[in-house]
Structure formats: C-alpha cells, structure tokens
C-alpha cells in the first residue's frame, strides 16, 4: 500500500523532557549522599541533584547513574567499562546493544549537564509528520517498523539506517531493530505522528524532502 509522508517539522534536542521524574531525582539524590531529597522543593530537585553529582568524580557518578537505570541489563564490569568510555565517546550511539541506546542517551545528557560539558553532548531528533494512505482508507495501525520502511524513499543514501539495514528498509523483509532505532512513536489518530530517535540514526540532513511517498509490502517471514 502506498502512503504519503508530510514532514511538518524536525527538531534536534539535547534532552527529552519528562524522562526523568521527581521520583528519579529523589532516589538519585540518596545515591549521591543527599538523603533528604524527599523533603526538598520539587522545583529544586534537579538543581540539587546536579550539585550532589558534582561532588563526585565524573566516572564514579556515571557508574552510579548507570547502576540505577541499567543494573538489570548490565553486569558490574560492563557498568564500570561504560562509565569510563562515556567520558570519551558517545556510548549512547556506539554501544553494540541498540536497545540500550535510548537509556544511555538520557544518562549521558543528565551527566553532560551536571558537569557542564565534561561528557560528550549527544542529540535526539523529534519529527512531527503526517502519514496518510493514498490508495484506500485503512484502519491498520502503523508500527515503528512500518514507519521506518515508509521513510526509506525520503532518506539520503548516506543515512546510516539505509546503509546498515538496506534489505529491511527497501525490501519486504522483517525489521526487528526498528523497535529500538525509534525510541518512541506517538499518535492519537494513526495519521499524525511524533517520532523520537537519536540524531545518530536520523538527522535533519538525512531527510531529503518535506513530502515523499512510501510503500508498505507484506513482510515475508524468514524461514
């Protein structure tokens, strides 16, 4: 089925608002030796956390936040290695497990702001767009995989998704990685969408036009 994709705007940001909650700030304050966070004014929690974090060495602080968010996914050794690597590289773009990129981004940016730039500055991309069927009305809900495949014709050949996942993007092959490449896909009407991902995967310069068409074919399951 053919669809028309209309890009309304693309925003590059260094923080996803509302990812970190007041409860996160209170719990992290406790881990950074500030036990009275629950009694603090809610509007000051973030600033208090940044002050508490700054009393620790950057690598140690990174390990604490990584343990808080990813202790179930990473071993102690992996946490120590990543906490060291984060000071040098954008681990949230380079780590081999794509499924951790989103969380690593949020951790990286919290530390980047707490230390005023000692950590690399990573960016996220937010795309607002309209995706409408051209051939007939449909009630089929578009998934992350569907949306990425529909974007194939509108992205440059140099785009990293096109290069790494050419078969999945341009042919009727399964694309399980799409679930992790797109961090969030929001829509209330299955027509207007808000897409959140890493600038590493999809930047402004990757989108060739504000309007283009895409085709969804029935995916052939691998045997």
C-alpha positions in Angstrom: 0.0 0.0 0.0 1.2 3.5 -0.9 1.4 6.3 1.7 2.2 10.0 1.6 4.6 11.3 4.2 4.5 15.0 5.0 7.2 16.3 7.4 5.8 19.2 9.5 9.0 19.9 11.5 12.2 18.3 12.7 13.7 19.4 16.0 17.2 18.5 17.3 17.3 18.5 21.1 19.8 17.6 23.8 17.2 16.5 26.3 13.8 14.6 26.2 11.6 16.5 28.6 9.8 14.5 31.3 12.0 11.4 31.0 13.5 12.0 34.5 10.8 12.2 37.1 10.9 13.8 40.6 10.9 10.3 42.0 14.1 9.6 40.0 15.7 12.8 41.3 14.9 11.9 44.9 16.2 8.3 44.6 19.4 9.5 42.8 19.9 12.2 45.4 20.0 9.4 48.0 22.6 7.5 46.0 24.7 10.7 45.8 24.7 11.1 49.6 21.8 13.6 49.9 19.2 11.6 51.9 16.7 14.5 52.4 15.6 14.9 48.8 12.0 13.9 49.5 11.7 17.0 51.8 13.1 19.4 49.2 11.0 21.7 47.0 10.1 19.7 43.8 11.2 22.6 41.6 14.7 22.5 43.0 15.3 18.7 42.9 17.1 18.8 39.5 19.5 21.5 40.6 20.1 19.8 43.9 20.9 16.6 42.1 23.4 18.4 39.8 25.1 19.9 42.9 25.3 16.5 44.5 26.6 14.8 41.4 29.3 17.5 41.0 30.9 16.4 44.3 31.8 13.1 42.8 34.4 12.2 40.1 32.7 12.0 36.7 33.4 8.3 36.2 32.1 7.4 39.6 29.0 9.5 39.0 28.4 7.8 35.7 28.7 4.4 37.3 26.1 5.4 40.0 23.5 6.5 37.4 24.2 3.5 35.2 23.7 1.2 38.1 20.4 3.0 39.0 18.9 2.6 35.5 20.6 -0.4 34.0 21.6 -2.8 36.8 19.3 -5.5 35.4 20.7 -5.2 31.9 24.4 -4.7 32.6 27.0 -6.5 34.7 29.2 -4.6 37.2 32.1 -5.0 34.8 30.0 -3.6 31.9 28.9 -0.6 34.0 32.5 0.2 35.0 33.6 0.0 31.4 30.8 2.1 30.1 31.3 4.7 32.8 34.9 5.1 31.7 34.0 5.1 27.9 31.3 7.7 28.4 33.8 10.4 29.1 35.5 9.9 25.8 32.9 8.6 23.3 29.1 8.9 22.7 28.4 5.4 24.0 24.7 6.1 23.5 25.3 6.0 19.8 28.0 3.3 19.6 27.1 0.7 22.1 26.5 -2.7 20.4 23.1 -3.3 22.0 20.8 -0.9 20.2 18.1 -1.5 22.8 20.1 0.4 25.4 20.8 3.5 23.3 17.8 5.4 24.5 18.5 4.9 28.2 22.2 5.6 27.7 21.3 8.9 25.9 19.2 10.1 28.9 22.0 9.1 31.3 24.7 10.8 29.2 22.7 14.0 28.9 22.0 14.1 32.6 25.7 13.9 33.3 26.6 16.3 30.5 24.5 19.0 32.1 25.6 18.2 35.6 29.2 18.6 34.7 28.8 21.5 32.3 30.2 19.6 29.3 32.7 17.1 30.6 30.8 14.3 28.9 30.2 14.4 25.1 27.0 16.1 24.1 24.6 13.7 22.3 21.4 14.8 20.4 18.0 13.4 19.8 15.7 14.0 16.9 12.0 14.7 17.2 10.0 14.5 13.9 6.3 15.6 13.6 4.8 14.3 10.5 1.6 13.2 8.7 1.4 9.7 7.2 -1.7 9.1 5.1 -2.7 6.2 2.8 -3.1 7.1 -0.9 -4.9 4.1 -2.3 -7.7 3.5 0.2 -8.7 4.1 3.7 -7.2 1.8 6.3 -7.5 1.3 10.0 -4.3 -0.7 10.2 -2.1 0.8 13.0 1.4 1.8 11.8 4.2 0.3 13.8 7.8 1.6 14.3 8.8 -0.9 11.6 6.1 0.4 9.2 7.1 4.0 9.7 10.8 3.4 9.2 10.1 1.4 6.0 7.9 4.3 4.7 10.7 6.7 5.3 13.1 4.8 3.1 12.4 6.8 0.0 12.7 10.1 1.8 16.2 9.5 3.3 19.6 10.0 1.7 21.6 7.1 0.6 24.2 8.0 3.2 21.8 7.7 6.1 23.1 5.1 8.5 19.8 3.2 8.7 19.7 2.9 4.9 23.3 1.7 4.9 23.1 -0.8 7.7 19.6 -2.1 7.1 19.3 -1.9 3.3 17.5 -5.2 3.0 14.9 -4.4 5.7 14.4 -0.8 4.6 13.9 -1.4 0.9 12.5 -4.9 0.6 9.8 -6.9 2.3 12.0 -8.3 5.0 11.4 -8.2 8.7 13.0 -5.3 10.6 13.0 -6.1 14.4 15.7 -3.5 15.0 13.2 -0.8 14.2 11.7 -1.2 17.7 15.0 0.1 19.2 16.0 2.5 16.5 12.9 4.6 17.0 12.7 5.4 20.7 9.1 6.5 20.7 6.3 6.7 18.2 3.2 8.6 19.3 -0.1 9.1 17.5 -3.7 9.7 18.6 -5.3 9.2 15.2 -2.9 6.9 13.2 -2.4 9.9 10.9 -0.3 12.5 12.7 2.8 11.1 14.3 5.6 12.2 16.7 8.8 10.3 16.2 11.7 10.3 18.7 15.0 8.8 17.9 18.8 9.6 18.0 20.3 12.2 15.7 22.8 9.4 15.1 20.1 7.4 13.3 18.1 10.2 11.8 19.2 13.9 11.5 17.8 16.8 9.6 20.3 16.4 6.8 19.1 12.8 6.2 15.6 13.9 5.2 15.7 14.8 1.5 12.2 16.4 1.2 9.3 17.6 3.3 7.0 15.4 1.2 7.5 12.0 -0.3 5.8 8.7 -0.9 6.5 5.2 0.6 5.2 1.7 0.0 4.4 -1.0 2.5 4.5 -4.5 1.3 3.6 -7.7 3.1 6.6 -8.8 5.0 7.9 -12.3 4.1 8.8 -14.2 7.2 12.3 -15.7 7.1 12.4 -19.5 7.1 
